[in-house]
Amino acid sequence: MGRIALINNKGGVGKTTTATHLADGFVREGRDALLVDLDAQASASLSLGCEREDLEPSIATCLYEEISVEKVIRTPPGSDVDLITGSARLQNADVRLAGELGRERILQEVLKEVDSQYDHVILDCPPSLSLIPINAIVASDWLVVPVEPHYLALEGVGSMLDTVESIKKEIGDSARLLGIVVTRADFRAKATKQAIEMLRREHGDTIFDTVVRGNVRVSEASSYGTTVFNHSPNSTGAEAYHKLTKEVLNRLDQ
């Protein structure tokens, strides 16, 4: 149970897509789930059908101002996922929050207000390890790391996890790695299978069994402001994210 941060300091690894589909998948499994978009690009919010001109009030409002987080939760049209949007106001978060006492724990304090209302809170982080992702790591109980099965992408996973451990030790939070999920896999490339085998050798059981292949239906769904569960429920993409949802819940429930 609790809060789950999806992190990777590399962009384009399917992090936001995984976050939105886990949130939707949790709801379809009967769980109460909240998705928090922590990226200034607001990709998760847009992927669920929000309009760019209608992103405020966002999570930035809660981080910068004394406002109840309950006032910024919305359910986008056509979705059953509760959402706190991201927005461009997050771009200068490092500057805005730099002088705040306990700046690494601001998000943790903000989210305490709704802990009792949700089984799971999913945090979609920007591709960096700046102050916002650090807040997410500190606020979370669990970390999920999406990664593409390419050599250069794999090289950075170990160093990123080391950095996360350093952050945890320095600040004293207790977030644990729930797992690493392979996304956007293309098995037409021989190197894909080798990369996945390398990941399993280095990280063992932390790698989820479910491998999410690259799938055009998933990409289409995001552009239409919905998830693949709605857009193409019988596609291989929907099947993969359904399996991943089940696998994540199994680990959480152990």
C-alpha positions in Angstrom: 0.0 0.0 0.0 1.1 3.6 0.3 2.9 5.9 -2.1 4.7 4.8 -5.2 7.2 7.0 -7.1 8.1 6.2 -10.7 11.6 7.5 -11.2 14.3 7.6 -13.8 16.6 10.5 -14.5 16.5 9.6 -18.2 13.6 10.7 -20.2 11.7 8.7 -22.8 11.6 5.4 -20.9 7.9 5.0 -20.6 7.7 6.4 -17.1 4.6 8.6 -17.5 2.8 5.9 -19.6 3.5 3.4 -16.9 2.3 5.8 -14.1 -1.0 6.5 -15.9 -1.6 2.9 -16.7 -0.8 1.7 -13.1 -3.2 4.3 -11.7 -6.0 3.3 -14.1 -5.2 -0.4 -13.6 -5.4 0.0 -9.8 -8.8 1.6 -10.1 -10.0 -1.3 -12.4 -8.8 -3.7 -9.7 -11.0 -2.0 -7.2 -8.3 0.1 -5.5 -8.7 3.7 -4.6 -5.8 5.4 -6.4 -4.5 9.0 -6.8 -2.1 10.0 -9.5 0.2 13.0 -8.8 1.8 14.6 -11.9 5.1 16.2 -10.7 6.4 17.1 -14.2 6.4 20.6 -15.5 5.5 19.1 -18.9 2.3 17.7 -17.4 2.4 14.7 -19.7 0.5 12.5 -17.3 -2.2 15.1 -17.0 -2.5 15.6 -20.8 -2.4 11.8 -21.3 -5.6 11.5 -19.2 -7.4 14.2 -21.2 -6.7 17.4 -19.4 -6.3 20.5 -21.5 -3.0 22.5 -21.2 -4.9 25.7 -20.5 -6.8 24.1 -17.6 -4.0 22.6 -15.6 -4.3 25.0 -12.6 -4.7 24.6 -9.8 -1.9 22.0 -9.8 0.4 20.3 -7.4 2.5 23.5 -7.7 -0.3 25.3 -6.0 0.0 23.0 -2.9 3.8 23.2 -2.9 4.0 27.0 -3.1 0.9 28.1 -1.3 -1.1 27.1 1.8 -4.0 25.4 0.1 -5.6 22.1 0.9 -4.6 19.3 -1.4 -8.2 18.1 -1.6 -9.0 21.3 -3.5 -6.8 20.4 -6.4 -7.8 16.8 -6.9 -9.9 16.3 -10.1 -11.2 13.3 -12.1 -10.6 14.0 -15.8 -13.6 13.5 -18.1 -13.9 9.9 -19.3 -11.5 8.7 -16.6 -12.0 7.1 -13.1 -8.5 8.1 -12.0 -8.2 10.9 -9.4 -5.5 13.3 -10.5 -3.5 16.2 -9.2 -2.1 17.9 -12.3 1.4 19.1 -13.1 2.0 22.4 -14.7 4.7 24.8 -16.0 4.8 26.4 -12.6 6.9 23.4 -11.5 9.8 24.6 -13.8 11.3 26.9 -11.1 10.5 24.6 -8.1 14.2 24.4 -7.1 14.3 28.2 -6.8 10.9 28.6 -5.3 11.5 26.0 -2.6 15.3 26.5 -2.0 14.8 28.7 1.1 12.1 26.6 2.7 12.8 24.8 5.9 12.6 21.0 5.3 12.3 21.6 1.6 12.9 17.9 0.8 9.8 17.0 2.9 7.3 19.5 1.5 5.5 17.0 -0.7 5.4 14.5 2.1 3.5 17.0 4.3 1.2 18.0 1.5 0.1 14.4 0.8 -0.5 13.4 4.4 -3.9 15.1 4.2 -5.2 12.5 1.7 -3.4 9.3 2.9 -6.5 7.9 4.5 -8.6 8.4 1.4 -6.5 6.2 -1.0 -5.0 2.8 -1.1 -2.3 4.0 -3.5 -0.8 7.3 -4.4 1.3 7.2 -7.6 3.9 10.0 -8.2 5.0 10.6 -11.8 8.4 12.3 -11.5 10.3 14.4 -14.0 13.4 12.9 -15.6 16.0 14.3 -13.2 17.1 14.0 -9.6 16.4 17.7 -8.7 14.4 18.9 -5.7 11.0 17.7 -7.0 12.0 14.0 -7.5 13.9 14.1 -4.2 10.7 15.2 -2.6 8.9 12.3 -4.3 11.6 9.8 -3.1 11.3 11.1 0.5 7.5 11.1 0.4 7.2 7.6 -1.0 7.1 4.1 0.5 8.0 2.4 -2.8 10.0 3.2 -5.9 9.4 1.8 -9.4 12.0 2.3 -12.1 11.0 2.0 -15.8 13.9 1.3 -18.1 14.3 0.6 -21.8 16.3 -2.5 -22.8 19.1 -0.7 -24.4 22.8 -0.8 -23.3 23.2 2.9 -22.7 19.9 3.0 -20.7 20.9 0.1 -18.6 24.3 1.6 -17.7 22.6 4.5 -15.9 20.2 2.3 -13.8 22.8 1.2 -11.3 24.3 4.7 -10.8 20.8 6.2 -10.4 19.9 3.6 -7.8 23.1 4.4 -5.9 22.3 8.1 -6.0 18.8 7.3 -4.7 20.3 5.3 -1.8 22.6 8.2 -1.0 19.6 10.6 -0.9 17.7 8.2 1.4 20.6 7.8 3.8 21.3 11.6 3.9 17.6 12.5 4.5 16.6 9.4 6.4 13.6 8.2 4.5 12.5 4.6 4.2 11.4 4.2 0.5 12.2 0.8 -0.9 12.7 -0.4 -4.4 9.5 -2.3 -5.5 10.9 -3.2 -8.8 12.4 -2.3 -12.2 10.1 -2.6 -15.2 11.3 -3.1 -18.8 9.3 -0.9 -21.1 9.2 -0.2 -24.9 10.9 -3.5 -25.7 11.4 -4.4 -29.3 12.2 -8.0 -29.7 13.0 -7.6 -33.4 16.3 -6.2 -32.2 18.7 -9.0 -31.0 20.2 -6.7 -28.4 16.8 -6.4 -26.6 16.9 -10.0 -25.2 20.6 -9.6 -24.3 19.8 -6.3 -22.4 17.0 -7.9 -20.5 19.2 -10.9 -19.5 21.9 -8.4 -18.4 19.3 -6.6 -16.2 18.2 -9.8 -14.6 21.8 -10.9 -13.9 22.6 -7.5 -12.2 19.3 -6.8 -10.4 17.7 -10.3 -10.0 14.2 -10.5 -8.6 13.8 -6.8 -8.6 13.0 -7.0 -12.3 9.3 -7.5 -12.9 8.4 -10.6 -14.9 6.1 -8.5 -17.2 8.0 -6.9 -20.1 6.1 -4.1 -21.8 6.7 -4.1 -25.6 6.5 -1.0 -27.7 2.9 -0.8 -28.9 1.3 1.7 -31.2 -2.0 1.4 -29.5 -0.5 2.7 -26.2 0.9 5.7 -28.0 -2.4 6.4 -29.7 -4.2 6.2 -26.4 -2.0 8.9 -24.8 -2.6 11.2 -27.8 -6.4 10.7 -27.4 -6.2 11.6 -23.7 -7.0 8.1 -22.3 -5.3 4.8 -21.5 -5.0 1.8 -23.7 -7.5 0.0 -21.4 -10.1 2.3 -22.9 -8.7 2.9 -26.4 -7.8 -0.7 -27.3 -8.7 -3.1 -24.5 -7.8 -6.2 -26.5 -4.4 -5.0 -27.7 -1.0 -6.5 -26.5 -0.3 -3.2 -24.8 -3.5 -3.4 -22.7 -2.6 -7.0 -21.9 0.9 -6.1 -20.8 -0.2 -3.3 -18.5 -2.9 -5.5 -17.0 -0.3 -8.1 -16.2 2.0 -5.4 -14.8 -0.8 -4.0 -12.6 -1.4 -7.4 -11.2 2.3 -8.0 -10.6 2.8 -4.7 -8.8 -0.3 -5.3 -6.6 1.0 -8.8 -5.7 4.3 -7.3 -4.5 2.5 -4.5 -2.6 0.2 -7.0 -0.9 2.9 -9.4 0.3 
